[in-house]
Amino acid sequence: MSDETITIPKVTAQILFDALTTSMDFGSGFLDSDDVTALRELAVAIGVDPATATPGEFEKDYPHRFDGETDRLLVARMYGLSSVIQRISVNRAPYTTIEVDHSRMPDHVPCKVGSWGRKCLKPETDPIHQEQP
């Protein structure tokens, strides 16, 4: 990225910001870390909450509110500690048996902010949960 500076009207920046963050591709994996950083900087420059410029897969990397997951099966899935051991149909209804490795479960309530496969997982006391104004 160049160190050159250009000046554009705020309304133009807002239009570009809106086009990117409301695009059907936003959050689809087409942005990388540098893109998200630039988009968050643009958000601050135009007076918008940078969280609106952060796709789900990157939310865990920036300050956010703690949103704890207490469902033990979902926690096991978040940590990759569960596996399907049997799928059957009982009276035409699907029935799944899941095995959980309880010995490796975390000793804290993990944060579920983020997208599947890229969850925060940190405890409420982690500094990333000190949301910045």
N, C-alpha and C positions, 0 to 999 in steps of 0.2 A: 504494500500500500504506500502511496506517495505521501510526502509531507506537504505537498502543495495544498493551498487553501482556496476554496471557491465560496462565493456567497450566492445563495439562492433565497427567494422569498420563503417565509415560514410556511405559507399556504402550499407551496410546491413541495416542501419537505413533508408536510402533513399528508398530502395526496400520495406521495411515494410510500410513506410509512403505512398508510391505510391500505394501499394496493398490496403491499407485501404481507401485512399481518392478516388480511382478510382473504388472501388468495387460497384457493383450494389446495395448493401445494404447501402452505404454511403448516409445519409440523409433520410433513410427510417424509422427512429425512433429507430434503434437498439442501438444507442449510448446514454449514459446518460451524465450528466454534468461533472462528473469526467473523463469520457473517452475523452470528447471534450477538457477539460483542458490539459490532458496529451498529446493529439494529437497536440494541439497548442504549447505546450512546446517543443515537438519533432520537430515541424516545425522550431521554432526559433533556436534550437540546430543544425539543418542541413542547416540553412540559407535560409529557405523558408518562404514566407509570411504566417503568421498564419491564415489569412482569408481563405486560400485554405484548411485549416484543420477544417473549421467551417461549419457544415451543416446548411441549411437554417433556420431550427427551432431554432438554437442557435445564429444566426447572431445578433439579437437584443440585446443580452446580452454582446456583446463585442464592443469596439470602431469601428465605421464604418462611411462611408460618408453618409451624409443626402441625402435621395432620397424622396422628397416630393410627396404626392398624392393630386392633386387638383380636380379630378373628384368627385363631391359631392356625387354621388350615390355610388362610390367605397369607399369613406370615411365613408358613412353611413353603408355600409356592414362591413368595418373593425371594426367599433365600435358596431356592432350588432344592429343598429338603423333602419334597413330596413326589411321589410317583404313582401312576395308575397301575394297579396290579391286576385288575379284572374289570371288564365291561360286559354286562349281560342285560338282557331284557326280561323284566318281570311284568307279566300281564300287559305287554306292549309298551311298558314304560322303561326308559333307560335307567340302569342302575350301575353306578361306578364304585368300585372299592379302591380307596386311596391309602397308600402306606406313607407314614411320616416318620422321618428320622428325628425323634424328639431329643436325642442326646446332643444334637448340634443346634438346637433352637436358641435364639438370642436371649440374654437375660434382661432385656429392656424392650419397651414398646417401640418398634421401629416406625419411622416416618414413611408414609406411603406417597409423598409428593413425587411426581415424575411420571414417566410413561412406563409401560410394562417392559421389564428388562433393564430399566435405568431408574430405579426408585432410589430415593435418598437413603433409606434404611438406618439413618443415624438416630440416636436417642434425642429426646426433647431438650436435653441440656447442651447439646452441641451448639457452638457459636453460630453456625449457619442458620439456626432458627431464631436468631436475633434480627428480625426483619428490619432493614434499613428504611428510613423515611424516603 
